[in-house]
């Protein structure tokens, strides 16, 4: 396995309000289509980012003090969330997942739509539970 192909665990920040959980993590060097977020039935959040074509035209790497991708992190969420209505935003190398707190877990596989250069989003319902 080449050095660039090793999975990296990313640090996270998790915030909670009365109606939402927010998870932020740095994932520099990716495009939105490289990122997948999954809310699992067991209440776990999985964040995964694949790197494609990094340094493919570089013939000789002289200094390598930090790595870009492949990223992977799984964590147990402290509350049940509605994955179907989650927002996911990626910009400036940071991924932010906003999950509405719910009475039960609604699993979902979340991908991002490209909105600009190295920017993307997935809008569920602005991170809020739907209004009746």
Contact map, one row per residue, 1 for C-alpha under 8 A:
111011000000000000000000000000000000000000000000000000000000000000000000000000000000000000000000000000000000000000000000000000000000
111111000000000000000000000000000000000000000000000000000000000000000000000000000000000000000000000000000000000000000000000000000000
111111000000000000000000000000000000000000000000000000000000000000000000000000000000000000000000000000000000000000000000000000000000
011111000000000000000000000000000000000000000000000000000000000000111100000000000000000000000000000000000000000000000000000000000000
111111100000000000000000000000000000000000000000000000000000000000001100000000000000000000000000000000000000000000000000000000000000
111111110000000000000000000000000000000000000000000000000000000000000100000000000000000000000000000000000000000000000000000000000000
000011111000000000000000000000000000000000000000000000000000000000001111000000000000000000000000000000000000000000000000000000000000
000001111100000000000000000000000000000000000000000000000000000000001111100000000000000000000000000000000000000000000000000000000000
000000111110000000000000000000000000000000000000000000000000000000000011100000000000000000000000000000000000000000000000000000000000
000000011111000000000000111000000000000000000000000000000000000000000011100000000000000000000000000000000000000000000000000000000000
000000001111100000000000110000000000000000000000000000000000000000000000000000000000000000000000000000000000000000000000000000000000
000000000111110000000011110000000000000000000000000000000000000000000000000000000000000000000000000000000000000000000000000000000000
000000000011111000000011100000000000000000000000000000000000000000000000000000000000000000000000000000000000000000000000000000000000
000000000001111100001111000000000000000000000000000000000000000000000000000000000000000000000000000000000000000000000000000000000000
000000000000111110001110000000000000000000000000000000000000000000000000000000000000000000000000000000000000000000000000000000000000
000000000000011111111100000000000000000000000000000000000000000000000000000000000000000000000000000000000000000000000000000000000000
000000000000001111111000000000000000000000000000000000000000000000000000000000000000000000000000000000000000000000000000000000000000
000000000000000111110000000000000000000000000000000000000000000000000000000000000000000000000000000000000000000000000000000000000000
000000000000000111111000000000000000000000000000000000000000000000000000000000000000000000000000000110000000000000000000000000011000
000000000000000111111100000000000000000000000000000000000000000000000000000000000000000000000000011110000000000000000000000000110000
000000000000011110111110000000000000000000000000000000000000000000000000000000001000000000000000011110000000000000000000000000000000
000000000000011100011111000000000000000000000000000000000000000000000000000000000000000000000001111000000000000000000000000000000000
000000000001111000001111100000000000000000000000000000000000000000000000000000000000000000000001110000000000000000000000000000000000
000000000001110000000111110000000000000000000000000000000000000000000000000000000000000000000111100000000000000000000000000000000000
000000000111100000000011111000000000000000000000000000000000000000000000000000000000000000000111000000000000000000000000000000000000
000000000111000000000001111100000000000000000000000000000000000000000000000000000000000000001110000000000000000000000000000000000000
000000000100000000000000111111000000000000000000100000000000000000011010000000000000000000001110000000000000000000000000000000000000
000000000000000000000000011111000000000000000000000000000000000000011000000000000000000000011100000000000000000000000000000000000000
000000000000000000000000001111100000000000000000001000000000000000011000000000000000000000001000000000000000000000000100000000000000
000000000000000000000000001111110110000000000000111000000000000000001000000000000000000000001000000000000000000000000100000000000000
000000000000000000000000000011111110000000000000000000000000000000000000000000000000000000000000000000000000000001001111000000000000
000000000000000000000000000001111110000000000000000000000000000000000000000000000000000001000000000000000000001111000111100000000000
000000000000000000000000000000111111000000000000000000000000000000000000000000000000000000000000000000000000001111000000000000000000
000000000000000000000000000001111111000000000000111100000000000000000000000000000000000000000000000000000000000000000000000000000000
000000000000000000000000000001111111100000000011110000000000000000000000000000000000000000000000000000000000001100000000000000000000
000000000000000000000000000000001111110000000011100000000000000000000000000000000000000000000000000000000000111100000000000000000000
000000000000000000000000000000000011111000001111000000000000000000000000000000000000000000000000000000000000111000000000000000000000
000000000000000000000000000000000001111100001110000000000000000000000000000000000010000000000000000000000011110000000000000000000000
000000000000000000000000000000000000111110111100000000000000000000000000000000000010000000000000000000000111100000000000000000000000
000000000000000000000000000000000000011111111100000000000000000000000000000000000000000000000000000000001111000000000000000000000000
000000000000000000000000000000000000001111110000000000000000000000000000000000000000000000000000000000001110000000000000000000000000
000000000000000000000000000000000000000111110000000000000000000000000000000000000000000000000000000000001000000000000000000000000000
000000000000000000000000000000000000001111111000000000000000000000000000000110111000000000000000000000001000000000000000000000000000
000000000000000000000000000000000000001111111100000000000000000000000000011110000000000000000000000000000000000000000000000000000000
000000000000000000000000000000000000111100111110000000000000000000000000011110000000000000000000000000000000000000000000000000000000
000000000000000000000000000000000000111100011111000000000000000000000001111000000000000000000000000000000000000000000000000000000000
000000000000000000000000000000000011110000001111100000000000000000000011110000000000000000000000000000000000000000000000000000000000
000000000000000000000000000000000011100000000111110000000000000000000111100000000000000000000000000000000000000000000000000000000000
000000000000000000000000001001000111000000000011111000000000000000001111000000000000000000000000000000000000000000000000000000000000
000000000000000000000000000001000110000000000001111100000000000000001110000000000000000000000000000000000000000000000000000000000000
000000000000000000000000000011000100000000000000111111000000000000011100000000000000000000000000000000000000000000000000000000000000
000000000000000000000000000000000100000000000000011111000000000000000000000000000000000000000000000000000000000000000000000000000000
000000000000000000000000000000000000000000000000001111110000000000000000000000000000000000000000000000000000000000000000000000000000
000000000000000000000000000000000000000000000000001111110000000000000000000000000000000000000000000000000000000000000000000000000000
000000000000000000000000000000000000000000000000000011111100000000000000000000000000000000000000000000000000000000000000000000000000
000000000000000000000000000000000000000000000000000011111100000000000000000000000000000000000000000000000000000000000000000000000000
000000000000000000000000000000000000000000000000000000111110000000000000000000000000000000000000000000000000000000000000000000000000
000000000000000000000000000000000000000000000000000000111111100000000000000000000000000000000000000000000000000000000000000000000000
000000000000000000000000000000000000000000000000000000001111100000000000000000000000000000000000000000000000000000000000000000000000
000000000000000000000000000000000000000000000000000000000111110000000000000000000000000000000000000000000000000000000000000000000000
000000000000000000000000000000000000000000000000000000000111111100000000000000000000000000000000000000000000000000000000000000000000
000000000000000000000000000000000000000000000000000000000001111100000000000000000000000000000000000000000000000000000000000000000000
000000000000000000000000000000000000000000000000000000000000111110000000000000000000000000000000000000000000000000000000000000000000
000000000000000000000000000000000000000000000000000000000000111111100000000000000000000000000000000000000000000000000000000000000000
000000000000000000000000000000000000000000000000000000000000001111100000000000000000000000000000000000000000000000000000000000000000
000000000000000000000000000000000000000000000000000000000000000111110000000000000000000000000000000000000000000000000000000000000000
000100000000000000000000000000000000000000000000000000000000000111111000000000000000000000000000000000000000000000000000000000000000
000100000000000000000000001110000000000000000000001000000000000001111100000000000000000000000000000000000000000000000000000000000000
000110110000000000000000001111000000000000000000111000000000000000111110000000000000000000000000000000000000000000000000000000000000
000111110000000000000000000000000000000000000001111000000000000000011111000000000000000000000000000000000000000000000000000000000000
000000111100000000000000001000000000000000000011110000000000000000001111100000000000000000000000000000000000000000000000000000000000
000000111100000000000000000000000000000000000111100000000000000000000111110000000000000000000000000000000000000000000000000000000000
000000011100000000000000000000000000000000000111000000000000000000000011111000000000000000000000000000000000000000000000000000000000
000000000000000000000000000000000000000000011110000000000000000000000001111100000000000000000000000000000000000000000000000000000000
000000000000000000000000000000000000000000011100000000000000000000000000111110000000000000000000000000000000000000000000000000000000
000000000000000000000000000000000000000000111000000000000000000000000000011111000000000000000000000000000000000000000000000000000000
000000000000000000000000000000000000000000111000000000000000000000000000001111110000000000000000000000000000000000000000000000000000
000000000000000000000000000000000000000000000000000000000000000000000000000111110000000000000000000000000000000000000000000000000000
000000000000000000000000000000000000000000100000000000000000000000000000000011111000000000000000000011000000000000000000000000000000
000000000000000000000000000000000000000000100000000000000000000000000000000011111100000000000000000011111000000000000000000000000000
000000000000000000001000000000000000000000100000000000000000000000000000000000111110000000000000001111111100000000000000000000000000
000000000000000000000000000000000000000000000000000000000000000000000000000000011111110000000000001111011110000000000000000000001000
000000000000000000000000000000000000011000000000000000000000000000000000000000001111110000000000001100001111110000000000000000000000
000000000000000000000000000000000000000000000000000000000000000000000000000000000111110000000000000000000111000000000000000100000000
000000000000000000000000000000000000000000000000000000000000000000000000000000000111111000000000001100000000000000000000001111111100
000000000000000000000000000000000000000000000000000000000000000000000000000000000111111100000000111100000000000000000000011111110000
000000000000000000000000000000000000000000000000000000000000000000000000000000000000111110000000111000000000000000000000111111100000
000000000000000000000000000000000000000000000000000000000000000000000000000000000000011111000011110000000000011100000000111000000000
000000000000000000000000000000000000000000000000000000000000000000000000000000000000001111100011100000000000000100000011110000000000
000000000000000000000000000000010000000000000000000000000000000000000000000000000000000111111111000000000000000000000111100000000000
000000000000000000000000000000000000000000000000000000000000000000000000000000000000000011111110000000000000000000000111000000000000
000000000000000000000000000100000000000000000000000000000000000000000000000000000000000001111100000000000000000000000110000000000000
000000000000000000000000011111000000000000000000000000000000000000000000000000000000000001111110000000000000000000000100000000000000
000000000000000000000001111100000000000000000000000000000000000000000000000000000000000001111111000000000000000000000000000000000000
000000000000000000000001111000000000000000000000000000000000000000000000000000000000000111101111100000000000000000000000000000000000
000000000000000000000111100000000000000000000000000000000000000000000000000000000000000111000111110000000000000000000000000000000000
000000000000000000000111000000000000000000000000000000000000000000000000000000000000011110000011111000000000000000000000000000000000
000000000000000000011110000000000000000000000000000000000000000000000000000000000000011100000001111100000000000000000000000000100000
000000000000000000011100000000000000000000000000000000000000000000000000000000001110111000000000111110000000000000000000000000110000
000000000000000000111000000000000000000000000000000000000000000000000000000000001110110000000000011111000000000000000000000000111000
000000000000000000111000000000000000000000000000000000000000000000000000000000111100000000000000001111100000000000000000000000001000
000000000000000000000000000000000000000000000000000000000000000000000000000000111100000000000000000111111000000000000000000000001000
000000000000000000000000000000000000000000000000000000000000000000000000000000011000000000000000000011111000000000000000000000000000
000000000000000000000000000000000000000000000000000000000000000000000000000000011100000000000000000001111100000000000000000000000000
000000000000000000000000000000000000000111100000000000000000000000000000000000011110000000000000000001111110000000000000000000000000
000000000000000000000000000000000000001110000000000000000000000000000000000000001111000000000000000000011111000000000000000000000000
000000000000000000000000000000000000011110000000000000000000000000000000000000000111000000000000000000001111100000000000000000000000
000000000000000000000000000000000000011100000000000000000000000000000000000000000011000000000000000000000111110000000000000000000000
000000000000000000000000000000000001111000000000000000000000000000000000000000000010000000000000000000000011111000000000000000000000
000000000000000000000000000000000001110000000000000000000000000000000000000000000010000100000000000000000001111100000000010000000000
000000000000000000000000000000011011100000000000000000000000000000000000000000000000000100000000000000000000111110000000010000000000
000000000000000000000000000000011011000000000000000000000000000000000000000000000000000110000000000000000000011111000001110000000000
000000000000000000000000000000011000000000000000000000000000000000000000000000000000000000000000000000000000001111100001110000000000
000000000000000000000000000000111000000000000000000000000000000000000000000000000000000000000000000000000000000111111111100000000000
000000000000000000000000000000000000000000000000000000000000000000000000000000000000000000000000000000000000000011111011100000000000
000000000000000000000000000000000000000000000000000000000000000000000000000000000000000000000000000000000000000001111111000000000000
000000000000000000000000000000100000000000000000000000000000000000000000000000000000000000000000000000000000000001111110000000000000
000000000000000000000000000011110000000000000000000000000000000000000000000000000000000001111000000000000000000001011111000000000000
000000000000000000000000000000110000000000000000000000000000000000000000000000000000000011110000000000000000000001111111100000000000
000000000000000000000000000000110000000000000000000000000000000000000000000000000000000011100000000000000000000111110111110000000000
000000000000000000000000000000010000000000000000000000000000000000000000000000000000001111000000000000000000000111100011111000000000
000000000000000000000000000000000000000000000000000000000000000000000000000000000000011110000000000000000000011110000001111100000000
000000000000000000000000000000000000000000000000000000000000000000000000000000000000111100000000000000000000000000000000111111100000
000000000000000000000000000000000000000000000000000000000000000000000000000000000001111000000000000000000000000000000000011111100000
000000000000000000000000000000000000000000000000000000000000000000000000000000000000111000000000000000000000000000000000001111111100
000000000000000000000000000000000000000000000000000000000000000000000000000000000000111000000000000000000000000000000000001111110000
000000000000000000010000000000000000000000000000000000000000000000000000000000000000111000000000011100000000000000000000001111111000
000000000000000000110000000000000000000000000000000000000000000000000000000000000000110000000000001100000000000000000000000011111100
000000000000000000100000000000000000000000000000000000000000000000000000000000000100100000000000000111000000000000000000000010111110
000000000000000000000000000000000000000000000000000000000000000000000000000000000000100000000000000000000000000000000000000010011111
000000000000000000000000000000000000000000000000000000000000000000000000000000000000000000000000000000000000000000000000000000001111
000000000000000000000000000000000000000000000000000000000000000000000000000000000000000000000000000000000000000000000000000000000111
